[in-house]
Amino acid sequence: MTRTSLEPRWSLALILGLSFIACLMLVLLRYGLTRHFNQGYLVWNLFLAAVPIGIAWLGEYGVARCKAGRIAQACGLAAFFVWLLFFPNAPYLFTDFIHVVRKANLGYVAADWLSPMDLLWYDIVMNSAFSFVGHYMGLVSVYIMHGTMMRLFGRVAGWAMMLPAVLLSGFGIHLGRFSRLNSWDLILSPLEAITAIGSALAVPSALLFSLVFAFFIGLTYLIFYISKRGQVGEFDKQD
């Protein structure tokens, strides 16, 4: 990986960092309007949404440093499975809209010129900002991981690995929202995680929820991928 190939990564990291700060400013402004802070879950979930892109970057870097083909493939597969474990945290932010729907965190409006309905609209915009930034980071991580898999195993295998990844991510979002499972529960509490997974698989509504989210993730990634095809990307050059 040359210095020139790293430059777009640093530019993207800067943009995402500024987006993160902008989202934090929305939370701080809301605190100034209400004198109540109960949006900590948004900040934490946005932080978790940044984990997959970090894993994807590290995986890409590790594969580039491996000289032997078998070692590079093993390194890439390890990064892929770790990334898959944490990727659902990115689109998971969309499920935080449940708090807006239920008006659970509407709180008290401190400013006289601001009505509860105005605050509700503010919450809609704020949650949209967090969801967009989190999901965008997730799509970037898919793009990077997809490119790594294509370089290691070829175009067909790369796409074939993305399909189950998207499907499993939709199911992972359901487990996080309704079964309250975290990514690390599969490692720290595997028996409880397996039990929760088995219970969810037996519920038709859980499967519908998972498929709808998987469709959304897949559709938005295709749009993202097609838009990137018009630019010079590291793994576009091999296509």
C-alpha positions as YAML, in Angstrom:
chain: A
units: angstrom
residues:
- id: 1
  name: MET
  ca: [0.00, 0.00, 0.00]
- id: 2
  name: THR
  ca: [1.64, 3.19, -1.13]
- id: 3
  name: ARG
  ca: [1.47, 6.63, 0.33]
- id: 4
  name: THR
  ca: [-0.88, 7.78, -2.45]
- id: 5
  name: SER
  ca: [-3.32, 4.95, -1.71]
- id: 6
  name: LEU
  ca: [-3.43, 6.02, 1.93]
- id: 7
  name: GLU
  ca: [-4.34, 9.62, 1.15]
- id: 8
  name: PRO
  ca: [-8.01, 8.92, 0.27]
- id: 9
  name: ARG
  ca: [-8.30, 6.92, 3.51]
- id: 10
  name: TRP
  ca: [-7.12, 9.84, 5.60]
- id: 11
  name: SER
  ca: [-9.45, 12.22, 3.76]
- id: 12
  name: LEU
  ca: [-12.39, 9.92, 4.41]
- id: 13
  name: ALA
  ca: [-11.40, 9.52, 8.06]
- id: 14
  name: LEU
  ca: [-11.33, 13.31, 8.42]
- id: 15
  name: ILE
  ca: [-14.77, 13.68, 6.83]
- id: 16
  name: LEU
  ca: [-16.25, 10.97, 9.03]
- id: 17
  name: GLY
  ca: [-14.61, 12.51, 12.09]
- id: 18
  name: LEU
  ca: [-16.17, 15.90, 11.30]
- id: 19
  name: SER
  ca: [-19.54, 14.19, 10.76]
- id: 20
  name: PHE
  ca: [-19.21, 12.54, 14.18]
- id: 21
  name: ILE
  ca: [-18.50, 15.93, 15.78]
- id: 22
  name: ALA
  ca: [-21.50, 17.47, 13.97]
- id: 23
  name: CYS
  ca: [-23.76, 14.75, 15.40]
- id: 24
  name: LEU
  ca: [-22.39, 15.43, 18.89]
- id: 25
  name: MET
  ca: [-23.18, 19.11, 18.44]
- id: 26
  name: LEU
  ca: [-26.80, 18.22, 17.69]
- id: 27
  name: VAL
  ca: [-26.98, 16.34, 20.98]
- id: 28
  name: LEU
  ca: [-25.39, 19.24, 22.86]
- id: 29
  name: LEU
  ca: [-27.81, 21.70, 21.27]
- id: 30
  name: ARG
  ca: [-30.71, 19.52, 22.34]
- id: 31
  name: TYR
  ca: [-29.38, 19.55, 25.88]
- id: 32
  name: GLY
  ca: [-29.28, 23.33, 25.75]
- id: 33
  name: LEU
  ca: [-32.91, 23.40, 24.66]
- id: 34
  name: THR
  ca: [-34.21, 20.89, 27.21]
- id: 35
  name: ARG
  ca: [-31.64, 20.80, 30.04]
- id: 36
  name: HIS
  ca: [-31.98, 17.02, 29.89]
- id: 37
  name: PHE
  ca: [-29.44, 14.56, 28.50]
- id: 38
  name: ASN
  ca: [-30.93, 11.20, 27.52]
- id: 39
  name: GLN
  ca: [-29.44, 10.63, 24.08]
- id: 40
  name: GLY
  ca: [-26.30, 8.92, 25.25]
- id: 41
  name: TYR
  ca: [-27.35, 5.77, 23.40]
- id: 42
  name: LEU
  ca: [-27.05, 7.63, 20.09]
- id: 43
  name: VAL
  ca: [-23.47, 8.67, 20.81]
- id: 44
  name: TRP
  ca: [-22.49, 5.17, 21.94]
- id: 45
  name: ASN
  ca: [-24.18, 3.48, 18.99]
- id: 46
  name: LEU
  ca: [-22.48, 5.86, 16.56]
- id: 47
  name: PHE
  ca: [-19.15, 4.95, 18.13]
- id: 48
  name: LEU
  ca: [-19.96, 1.25, 17.65]
- id: 49
  name: ALA
  ca: [-20.90, 2.00, 14.03]
- id: 50
  name: ALA
  ca: [-17.33, 3.16, 13.44]
- id: 51
  name: VAL
  ca: [-15.86, -0.17, 14.58]
- id: 52
  name: PRO
  ca: [-16.58, -2.10, 11.32]
- id: 53
  name: ILE
  ca: [-14.81, 0.44, 9.15]
- id: 54
  name: GLY
  ca: [-11.79, 0.28, 11.45]
- id: 55
  name: ILE
  ca: [-11.75, -3.52, 11.18]
- id: 56
  name: ALA
  ca: [-12.10, -3.33, 7.39]
- id: 57
  name: TRP
  ca: [-9.18, -0.90, 7.14]
- id: 58
  name: LEU
  ca: [-7.01, -3.06, 9.38]
- id: 59
  name: GLY
  ca: [-7.94, -6.14, 7.37]
- id: 60
  name: GLU
  ca: [-7.05, -4.42, 4.11]
- id: 61
  name: TYR
  ca: [-3.75, -3.25, 5.58]
- id: 62
  name: GLY
  ca: [-2.92, -6.70, 6.98]
- id: 63
  name: VAL
  ca: [-3.65, -8.43, 3.69]
- id: 64
  name: ALA
  ca: [-1.47, -5.91, 1.82]
- id: 65
  name: ARG
  ca: [1.42, -6.69, 4.18]
- id: 66
  name: CYS
  ca: [1.18, -10.47, 3.72]
- id: 67
  name: LYS
  ca: [3.49, -11.83, 1.01]
- id: 68
  name: ALA
  ca: [2.37, -15.45, 0.85]
- id: 69
  name: GLY
  ca: [-0.99, -16.12, -0.78]
- id: 70
  name: ARG
  ca: [-2.22, -18.61, 1.83]
- id: 71
  name: ILE
  ca: [-1.26, -16.33, 4.69]
- id: 72
  name: ALA
  ca: [-2.96, -13.37, 3.02]
- id: 73
  name: GLN
  ca: [-6.14, -15.40, 2.51]
- id: 74
  name: ALA
  ca: [-6.13, -16.56, 6.14]
- id: 75
  name: CYS
  ca: [-5.61, -12.99, 7.33]
- id: 76
  name: GLY
  ca: [-8.40, -11.77, 5.05]
- id: 77
  name: LEU
  ca: [-10.86, -14.43, 6.22]
- id: 78
  name: ALA
  ca: [-10.11, -13.66, 9.87]
- id: 79
  name: ALA
  ca: [-10.75, -9.96, 9.25]
- id: 80
  name: PHE
  ca: [-13.94, -10.80, 7.35]
- id: 81
  name: PHE
  ca: [-15.46, -12.82, 10.19]
- id: 82
  name: VAL
  ca: [-14.51, -10.25, 12.83]
- id: 83
  name: TRP
  ca: [-15.93, -7.50, 10.61]
- id: 84
  name: LEU
  ca: [-19.14, -9.48, 10.10]
- id: 85
  name: LEU
  ca: [-19.54, -9.76, 13.86]
- id: 86
  name: PHE
  ca: [-19.54, -5.98, 14.31]
- id: 87
  name: PHE
  ca: [-21.01, -4.72, 11.02]
- id: 88
  name: PRO
  ca: [-24.68, -4.82, 12.16]
- id: 89
  name: ASN
  ca: [-23.83, -2.05, 14.64]
- id: 90
  name: ALA
  ca: [-23.74, 0.43, 11.75]
- id: 91
  name: PRO
  ca: [-27.28, 0.07, 10.31]
- id: 92
  name: TYR
  ca: [-28.55, -0.69, 13.84]
- id: 93
  name: LEU
  ca: [-28.78, 3.07, 14.40]
- id: 94
  name: PHE
  ca: [-31.96, 3.13, 12.32]
- id: 95
  name: THR
  ca: [-33.73, 1.14, 15.03]
- id: 96
  name: ASP
  ca: [-33.13, 4.00, 17.49]
- id: 97
  name: PHE
  ca: [-36.04, 5.75, 15.78]
- id: 98
  name: ILE
  ca: [-38.24, 3.67, 18.09]
- id: 99
  name: HIS
  ca: [-37.51, 6.24, 20.80]
- id: 100
  name: VAL
  ca: [-38.80, 8.99, 18.51]
- id: 101
  name: VAL
  ca: [-41.89, 6.99, 17.59]
- id: 102
  name: ARG
  ca: [-42.71, 6.37, 21.25]
- id: 103
  name: LYS
  ca: [-41.65, 9.91, 22.22]
- id: 104
  name: ALA
  ca: [-39.86, 8.24, 25.11]
- id: 105
  name: ASN
  ca: [-37.10, 10.84, 25.28]
- id: 106
  name: LEU
  ca: [-39.06, 13.93, 24.32]
- id: 107
  name: GLY
  ca: [-38.54, 15.42, 27.75]
- id: 108
  name: TYR
  ca: [-39.22, 18.93, 28.95]
- id: 109
  name: VAL
  ca: [-38.84, 21.91, 26.63]
- id: 110
  name: ALA
  ca: [-36.88, 24.58, 28.47]
- id: 111
  name: ALA
  ca: [-37.17, 27.27, 25.79]
- id: 112
  name: ASP
  ca: [-40.50, 29.17, 25.78]
- id: 113
  name: TRP
  ca: [-40.44, 29.62, 22.01]
- id: 114
  name: LEU
  ca: [-40.09, 25.88, 21.38]
- id: 115
  name: SER
  ca: [-43.11, 23.58, 21.42]
- id: 116
  name: PRO
  ca: [-43.05, 19.80, 22.04]
- id: 117
  name: MET
  ca: [-43.89, 19.30, 18.36]
- id: 118
  name: ASP
  ca: [-40.87, 21.42, 17.37]
- id: 119
  name: LEU
  ca: [-38.70, 19.28, 19.62]
- id: 120
  name: LEU
  ca: [-40.13, 16.15, 18.04]
- id: 121
  name: TRP
  ca: [-39.13, 17.36, 14.59]
- id: 122
  name: TYR
  ca: [-35.69, 18.20, 15.95]
- id: 123
  name: ASP
  ca: [-35.37, 14.64, 17.24]
- id: 124
  name: ILE
  ca: [-36.36, 13.27, 13.83]
- id: 125
  name: VAL
  ca: [-33.60, 15.29, 12.14]
- id: 126
  name: MET
  ca: [-31.06, 14.43, 14.85]
- id: 127
  name: ASN
  ca: [-31.78, 10.70, 14.66]
- id: 128
  name: SER
  ca: [-31.65, 10.88, 10.87]
- id: 129
  name: ALA
  ca: [-28.19, 12.46, 11.05]
- id: 130
  name: PHE
  ca: [-26.89, 9.77, 13.37]
- id: 131
  name: SER
  ca: [-28.46, 6.99, 11.28]
- id: 132
  name: PHE
  ca: [-27.11, 8.36, 8.02]
- id: 133
  name: VAL
  ca: [-23.56, 8.80, 9.28]
- id: 134
  name: GLY
  ca: [-23.57, 5.38, 10.95]
- id: 135
  name: HIS
  ca: [-24.98, 3.61, 7.91]
- id: 136
  name: TYR
  ca: [-22.61, 5.42, 5.57]
- id: 137
  name: MET
  ca: [-19.65, 4.23, 7.63]
- id: 138
  name: GLY
  ca: [-21.10, 0.75, 7.42]
- id: 139
  name: LEU
  ca: [-21.38, 0.93, 3.63]
- id: 140
  name: VAL
  ca: [-17.79, 2.12, 3.36]
- id: 141
  name: SER
  ca: [-16.71, -0.84, 5.48]
- id: 142
  name: VAL
  ca: [-18.64, -3.21, 3.19]
- id: 143
  name: TYR
  ca: [-16.96, -1.66, 0.16]
- id: 144
  name: ILE
  ca: [-13.48, -2.04, 1.64]
- id: 145
  name: MET
  ca: [-14.10, -5.61, 2.83]
- id: 146
  name: HIS
  ca: [-15.71, -6.50, -0.50]
- id: 147
  name: GLY
  ca: [-12.64, -5.24, -2.32]
- id: 148
  name: THR
  ca: [-10.34, -7.22, -0.06]
- id: 149
  name: MET
  ca: [-12.28, -10.43, -0.67]
- id: 150
  name: MET
  ca: [-12.29, -9.82, -4.42]
- id: 151
  name: ARG
  ca: [-8.54, -9.37, -4.47]
- id: 152
  name: LEU
  ca: [-8.00, -12.55, -2.48]
- id: 153
  name: PHE
  ca: [-10.61, -14.88, -3.98]
- id: 154
  name: GLY
  ca: [-11.84, -13.28, -7.21]
- id: 155
  name: ARG
  ca: [-14.89, -11.33, -8.33]
- id: 156
  name: VAL
  ca: [-17.46, -14.15, -8.07]
- id: 157
  name: ALA
  ca: [-16.33, -15.28, -4.63]
- id: 158
  name: GLY
  ca: [-16.24, -11.67, -3.42]
- id: 159
  name: TRP
  ca: [-19.88, -11.09, -4.36]
- id: 160
  name: ALA
  ca: [-20.85, -14.53, -3.04]
- id: 161
  name: MET
  ca: [-19.43, -13.63, 0.38]
- id: 162
  name: MET
  ca: [-21.31, -10.34, 0.51]
- id: 163
  name: LEU
  ca: [-24.74, -11.93, 0.07]
- id: 164
  name: PRO
  ca: [-24.74, -14.01, 3.29]
- id: 165
  name: ALA
  ca: [-23.01, -11.12, 5.06]
- id: 166
  name: VAL
  ca: [-25.94, -8.84, 4.22]
- id: 167
  name: LEU
  ca: [-28.52, -11.46, 5.23]
- id: 168
  name: LEU
  ca: [-26.80, -12.19, 8.53]
- id: 169
  name: SER
  ca: [-26.48, -8.48, 9.23]
- id: 170
  name: GLY
  ca: [-30.23, -8.02, 8.95]
- id: 171
  name: PHE
  ca: [-30.71, -10.81, 11.47]
- id: 172
  name: GLY
  ca: [-28.00, -9.33, 13.68]
- id: 173
  name: ILE
  ca: [-29.90, -6.04, 13.87]
- id: 174
  name: HIS
  ca: [-32.98, -7.90, 15.08]
- id: 175
  name: LEU
  ca: [-30.94, -9.71, 17.73]
- id: 176
  name: GLY
  ca: [-29.52, -6.41, 18.92]
- id: 177
  name: ARG
  ca: [-32.85, -4.58, 19.13]
- id: 178
  name: PHE
  ca: [-35.18, -7.29, 20.42]
- id: 179
  name: SER
  ca: [-32.93, -9.92, 22.02]
- id: 180
  name: ARG
  ca: [-30.57, -7.23, 23.31]
- id: 181
  name: LEU
  ca: [-27.50, -9.15, 22.16]
- id: 182
  name: ASN
  ca: [-24.21, -7.34, 21.63]
- id: 183
  name: SER
  ca: [-21.57, -8.33, 19.11]
- id: 184
  name: TRP
  ca: [-19.25, -9.64, 21.82]
- id: 185
  name: ASP
  ca: [-21.99, -11.79, 23.41]
- id: 186
  name: LEU
  ca: [-21.25, -14.46, 20.80]
- id: 187
  name: ILE
  ca: [-17.78, -14.71, 22.34]
- id: 188
  name: LEU
  ca: [-18.42, -13.96, 26.01]
- id: 189
  name: SER
  ca: [-21.79, -15.74, 26.38]
- id: 190
  name: PRO
  ca: [-22.06, -18.18, 23.46]
- id: 191
  name: LEU
  ca: [-24.73, -20.43, 25.03]
- id: 192
  name: GLU
  ca: [-27.06, -17.51, 25.77]
- id: 193
  name: ALA
  ca: [-26.44, -16.11, 22.30]
- id: 194
  name: ILE
  ca: [-27.22, -19.44, 20.63]
- id: 195
  name: THR
  ca: [-30.42, -19.76, 22.66]
- id: 196
  name: ALA
  ca: [-31.53, -16.25, 21.66]
- id: 197
  name: ILE
  ca: [-30.71, -16.95, 18.01]
- id: 198
  name: GLY
  ca: [-32.72, -20.18, 18.04]
- id: 199
  name: SER
  ca: [-35.71, -18.43, 19.63]
- id: 200
  name: ALA
  ca: [-35.62, -15.61, 17.08]
- id: 201
  name: LEU
  ca: [-35.42, -18.01, 14.15]
- id: 202
  name: ALA
  ca: [-38.70, -19.57, 15.26]
- id: 203
  name: VAL
  ca: [-40.58, -16.23, 15.06]
- id: 204
  name: PRO
  ca: [-41.89, -15.27, 11.57]
- id: 205
  name: SER
  ca: [-41.92, -11.56, 12.40]
- id: 206
  name: ALA
  ca: [-38.22, -11.75, 13.30]
- id: 207
  name: LEU
  ca: [-37.43, -13.26, 9.92]
- id: 208
  name: LEU
  ca: [-39.49, -10.59, 8.15]
- id: 209
  name: PHE
  ca: [-37.72, -7.84, 10.09]
- id: 210
  name: SER
  ca: [-34.35, -9.37, 9.22]
- id: 211
  name: LEU
  ca: [-35.15, -9.75, 5.53]
- id: 212
  name: VAL
  ca: [-36.45, -6.19, 5.24]
- id: 213
  name: PHE
  ca: [-33.30, -4.79, 6.82]
- id: 214
  name: ALA
  ca: [-31.14, -7.08, 4.70]
- id: 215
  name: PHE
  ca: [-32.94, -5.82, 1.58]
- id: 216
  name: PHE
  ca: [-32.35, -2.22, 2.68]
- id: 217
  name: ILE
  ca: [-28.65, -2.84, 3.34]
- id: 218
  name: GLY
  ca: [-28.21, -4.71, 0.06]
- id: 219
  name: LEU
  ca: [-30.04, -2.06, -1.97]
- id: 220
  name: THR
  ca: [-28.13, 0.86, -0.48]
- id: 221
  name: TYR
  ca: [-24.82, -0.97, -0.94]
- id: 222
  name: LEU
  ca: [-25.57, -1.60, -4.61]
- id: 223
  name: ILE
  ca: [-26.29, 2.10, -5.07]
- id: 224
  name: PHE
  ca: [-23.10, 2.94, -3.17]
- id: 225
  name: TYR
  ca: [-21.06, 0.44, -5.21]
- id: 226
  name: ILE
  ca: [-22.41, 1.66, -8.55]
- id: 227
  name: SER
  ca: [-21.67, 5.27, -7.60]
- id: 228
  name: LYS
  ca: [-18.12, 4.32, -6.62]
- id: 229
  name: ARG
  ca: [-17.59, 2.61, -9.96]
- id: 230
  name: GLY
  ca: [-17.40, 6.06, -11.52]
- id: 231
  name: GLN
  ca: [-14.36, 6.87, -9.41]
- id: 232
  name: VAL
  ca: [-10.83, 5.47, -9.30]
- id: 233
  name: GLY
  ca: [-10.82, 2.92, -6.49]
- id: 234
  name: GLU
  ca: [-8.14, 0.51, -5.38]
- id: 235
  name: PHE
  ca: [-10.03, -2.62, -6.33]
- id: 236
  name: ASP
  ca: [-11.91, -1.11, -9.28]
- id: 237
  name: LYS
  ca: [-8.67, -1.24, -11.26]
- id: 238
  name: GLN
  ca: [-8.75, -5.03, -11.41]
- id: 239
  name: ASP
  ca: [-12.29, -5.20, -12.83]
...
